[in-house]
Amino acid sequence: MLSTSSVLTKKATGQTTTTIRKLMDGKLRLETRNGNPTIYARTYLQGKSLVYRTRETRIQQAEKVAIDWWFGQ
C-alpha cells in the first residue's frame, strides 16, 4: 500500500515535480512542486488526471488528507 520513492520530473514549462510517496497500489501519489513544501495529491480517474492540494507540509498528515480526498472521488 505504501511506497517511498523520490522521482524528480522537469516538464517543458520549467516546473519541477517530485514524487515523494505512492499510495493505494500506485493509484495515488504525493508530490511537491518547485521546491515548495506544500504536498499535492495526484490521481488518474475516469480518463482525467486530478490534482489536489493537501495544504500539509508533513507526509503523515498529507497521507491522511489525500486518502480521504481519494475515497471521496
N, CA and C atoms as a LAMMPS dump frame, in Angstrom:
ITEM: TIMESTEP
0
ITEM: NUMBER OF ATOMS
219
ITEM: BOX BOUNDS ff ff ff
-5.0000000000000000e+02 5.0000000000000000e+02
-5.0000000000000000e+02 5.0000000000000000e+02
-5.0000000000000000e+02 5.0000000000000000e+02
ITEM: ATOMS id mol type element x y z
1 1 1 N 0.821 -1.185 0
2 1 2 C 0 0 0
3 1 3 C 0.869 1.255 0
4 2 1 N 1.98 1.241 0.733
5 2 2 C 2.869 2.393 0.77
6 2 3 C 4.138 2.103 0.011
7 3 1 N 4.633 3.112 -0.645
8 3 2 C 5.91 3.011 -1.323
9 3 3 C 6.605 4.346 -1.184
10 4 1 N 7.846 4.321 -0.757
11 4 2 C 8.584 5.577 -0.663
12 4 3 C 9.541 5.645 -1.836
13 5 1 N 9.355 6.666 -2.638
14 5 2 C 10.235 6.884 -3.772
15 5 3 C 10.333 8.37 -4.011
16 6 1 N 11.409 8.771 -4.595
17 6 2 C 11.593 10.169 -4.919
18 6 3 C 11.946 10.254 -6.392
19 7 1 N 11.007 10.713 -7.181
20 7 2 C 11.201 10.834 -8.619
21 7 3 C 11.117 12.308 -8.966
22 8 1 N 12.143 12.807 -9.621
23 8 2 C 12.191 14.212 -9.997
24 8 3 C 11.878 14.319 -11.474
25 9 1 N 10.865 15.109 -11.814
26 9 2 C 10.452 15.285 -13.198
27 9 3 C 10.458 16.77 -13.522
28 10 1 N 11.117 17.133 -14.603
29 10 2 C 11.098 18.525 -15.048
30 10 3 C 10.314 18.585 -16.347
31 11 1 N 9.264 19.365 -16.343
32 11 2 C 8.397 19.466 -17.505
33 11 3 C 8.889 20.572 -18.424
34 12 1 N 8.349 20.611 -19.628
35 12 2 C 8.744 21.609 -20.621
36 12 3 C 8.463 23.035 -20.142
37 13 1 N 7.531 23.181 -19.204
38 13 2 C 7.188 24.509 -18.699
39 13 3 C 8.177 24.994 -17.649
40 14 1 N 9.151 24.167 -17.295
41 14 2 C 10.125 24.539 -16.285
42 14 3 C 9.697 24.166 -14.88
43 15 1 N 8.55 23.533 -14.732
44 15 2 C 8.06 23.119 -13.424
45 15 3 C 8.731 21.813 -13.019
46 16 1 N 9.152 21.737 -11.761
47 16 2 C 9.774 20.527 -11.248
48 16 3 C 8.822 19.855 -10.277
49 17 1 N 8.534 18.579 -10.492
50 17 2 C 7.648 17.816 -9.629
51 17 3 C 8.427 16.652 -9.038
52 18 1 N 8.33 16.489 -7.718
53 18 2 C 9 15.383 -7.038
54 18 3 C 7.944 14.482 -6.418
55 19 1 N 7.91 13.216 -6.812
56 19 2 C 7.003 12.243 -6.205
57 19 3 C 7.656 11.752 -4.922
58 20 1 N 6.965 11.939 -3.796
59 20 2 C 7.554 11.56 -2.523
60 20 3 C 6.966 10.276 -1.941
61 21 1 N 5.779 9.888 -2.387
62 21 2 C 5.188 8.653 -1.89
63 21 3 C 4.092 8.204 -2.828
64 22 1 N 3.949 6.881 -2.982
65 22 2 C 2.856 6.304 -3.758
66 22 3 C 1.958 5.53 -2.799
67 23 1 N 0.659 5.757 -2.914
68 23 2 C -0.334 5.116 -2.058
69 23 3 C -1.342 4.366 -2.92
70 24 1 N -2.138 3.54 -2.298
71 24 2 C -3.22 2.817 -2.963
72 24 3 C -2.7 2.068 -4.198
73 25 1 N -1.661 1.28 -3.997
74 25 2 C -1.05 0.485 -5.074
75 25 3 C -0.62 1.34 -6.26
76 26 1 N -0.141 2.549 -5.986
77 26 2 C 0.36 3.434 -7.027
78 26 3 C -0.693 4.287 -7.706
79 27 1 N -1.952 4.144 -7.301
80 27 2 C -3.022 4.917 -7.938
81 27 3 C -3.104 6.345 -7.412
82 28 1 N -2.482 6.594 -6.274
83 28 2 C -2.483 7.917 -5.649
84 28 3 C -1.039 8.276 -5.312
85 29 1 N -0.611 9.449 -5.748
86 29 2 C 0.769 9.878 -5.5
87 29 3 C 0.787 11.167 -4.702
88 30 1 N 1.77 11.29 -3.82
89 30 2 C 2.017 12.54 -3.117
90 30 3 C 3.215 13.189 -3.771
91 31 1 N 3.1 14.489 -4.06
92 31 2 C 4.144 15.204 -4.79
93 31 3 C 4.375 16.575 -4.182
94 32 1 N 5.568 17.099 -4.416
95 32 2 C 5.863 18.503 -4.151
96 32 3 C 6.239 19.132 -5.479
97 33 1 N 6.076 20.444 -5.565
98 33 2 C 6.354 21.142 -6.821
99 33 3 C 7.288 22.319 -6.587
100 34 1 N 8.255 22.448 -7.459
101 34 2 C 9.162 23.594 -7.494
102 34 3 C 9.789 23.926 -6.147
103 35 1 N 10.092 22.908 -5.353
104 35 2 C 10.726 23.133 -4.063
105 35 3 C 9.795 23.673 -2.993
106 36 1 N 8.519 23.827 -3.299
107 36 2 C 7.525 24.289 -2.341
108 36 3 C 7.251 23.161 -1.341
109 37 1 N 7.192 23.444 -0.039
110 37 2 C 6.969 22.369 0.939
111 37 3 C 5.543 21.81 0.955
112 38 1 N 4.579 22.496 0.329
113 38 2 C 3.197 22.009 0.302
114 38 3 C 3.121 20.722 -0.511
115 39 1 N 2.41 19.734 0.018
116 39 2 C 2.291 18.427 -0.64
117 39 3 C 0.974 18.355 -1.404
118 40 1 N 1.053 17.872 -2.635
119 40 2 C -0.102 17.694 -3.509
120 40 3 C -0.392 16.207 -3.672
121 41 1 N -1.665 15.876 -3.902
122 41 2 C -2.073 14.508 -4.207
123 41 3 C -2.463 14.465 -5.678
124 42 1 N -2.054 13.412 -6.373
125 42 2 C -2.366 13.273 -7.792
126 42 3 C -2.907 11.87 -8.04
127 43 1 N -3.96 11.801 -8.869
128 43 2 C -4.525 10.513 -9.264
129 43 3 C -5.063 10.63 -10.687
130 44 1 N -5.391 9.504 -11.272
131 44 2 C -5.956 9.433 -12.615
132 44 3 C -7.244 8.628 -12.515
133 45 1 N -8.38 9.325 -12.701
134 45 2 C -9.691 8.675 -12.587
135 45 3 C -10.555 9.011 -13.785
136 46 1 N -11.243 8.02 -14.297
137 46 2 C -12.199 8.189 -15.387
138 46 3 C -11.621 9.001 -16.542
139 47 1 N -10.371 8.711 -16.898
140 47 2 C -9.739 9.352 -18.038
141 47 3 C -9.197 10.748 -17.79
142 48 1 N -9.187 11.175 -16.523
143 48 2 C -8.706 12.517 -16.212
144 48 3 C -7.654 12.469 -15.106
145 49 1 N -6.652 13.316 -15.247
146 49 2 C -5.65 13.477 -14.205
147 49 3 C -6.157 14.532 -13.233
148 50 1 N -6.231 14.182 -11.959
149 50 2 C -6.739 15.091 -10.937
150 50 3 C -5.629 15.411 -9.93
151 51 1 N -5.548 16.674 -9.532
152 51 2 C -4.554 17.111 -8.558
153 51 3 C -5.271 17.842 -7.435
154 52 1 N -4.868 17.563 -6.197
155 52 2 C -5.479 18.179 -5.024
156 52 3 C -4.376 18.689 -4.097
157 53 1 N -4.474 19.926 -3.681
158 53 2 C -3.501 20.482 -2.741
159 53 3 C -3.933 20.104 -1.328
160 54 1 N -3.08 19.363 -0.62
161 54 2 C -3.435 18.886 0.715
162 54 3 C -3.327 19.976 1.779
163 55 1 N -2.589 21.052 1.493
164 55 2 C -2.319 22.138 2.443
165 55 3 C -1.491 21.662 3.629
166 56 1 N -0.813 20.534 3.455
167 56 2 C 0.046 19.977 4.5
168 56 3 C 1.495 19.988 4.028
169 57 1 N 2.417 20.071 4.987
170 57 2 C 3.839 20.005 4.663
171 57 3 C 4.484 18.758 5.257
172 58 1 N 3.752 18.027 6.083
173 58 2 C 4.255 16.787 6.675
174 58 3 C 3.593 15.59 5.996
175 59 1 N 4.403 14.589 5.701
176 59 2 C 3.939 13.451 4.901
177 59 3 C 2.788 12.709 5.575
178 60 1 N 2.87 12.435 6.872
179 60 2 C 1.818 11.663 7.543
180 60 3 C 0.467 12.376 7.469
181 61 1 N 0.453 13.688 7.712
182 61 2 C -0.804 14.428 7.638
183 61 3 C -1.298 14.507 6.194
184 62 1 N -0.381 14.694 5.254
185 62 2 C -0.766 14.761 3.842
186 62 3 C -1.344 13.437 3.368
187 63 1 N -0.809 12.316 3.856
188 63 2 C -1.351 10.997 3.502
189 63 3 C -2.805 10.887 3.918
190 64 1 N -3.115 11.286 5.142
191 64 2 C -4.493 11.193 5.636
192 64 3 C -5.435 12.045 4.797
193 65 1 N -5.031 13.278 4.514
194 65 2 C -5.867 14.185 3.705
195 65 3 C -6.05 13.625 2.301
196 66 1 N -4.958 13.137 1.694
197 66 2 C -5.014 12.621 0.325
198 66 3 C -5.895 11.384 0.224
199 67 1 N -5.789 10.488 1.183
200 67 2 C -6.613 9.267 1.151
201 67 3 C -8.089 9.615 1.322
202 68 1 N -8.397 10.541 2.227
203 68 2 C -9.787 10.985 2.384
204 68 3 C -10.312 11.598 1.099
205 69 1 N -9.493 12.426 0.431
206 69 2 C -9.878 13.031 -0.843
207 69 3 C -10.091 11.957 -1.906
208 70 1 N -9.176 10.988 -1.967
209 70 2 C -9.236 9.943 -2.982
210 70 3 C -10.508 9.1 -2.835
211 71 1 N -10.851 8.74 -1.6
212 71 2 C -12.069 7.945 -1.392
213 71 3 C -13.34 8.755 -1.649
214 72 1 N -13.244 10.083 -1.585
215 72 2 C -14.396 10.939 -1.859
216 72 3 C -14.634 11.175 -3.337
217 73 1 N -13.695 10.768 -4.202
218 73 2 C -13.821 10.993 -5.639
219 73 3 C -14.752 9.986 -6.259
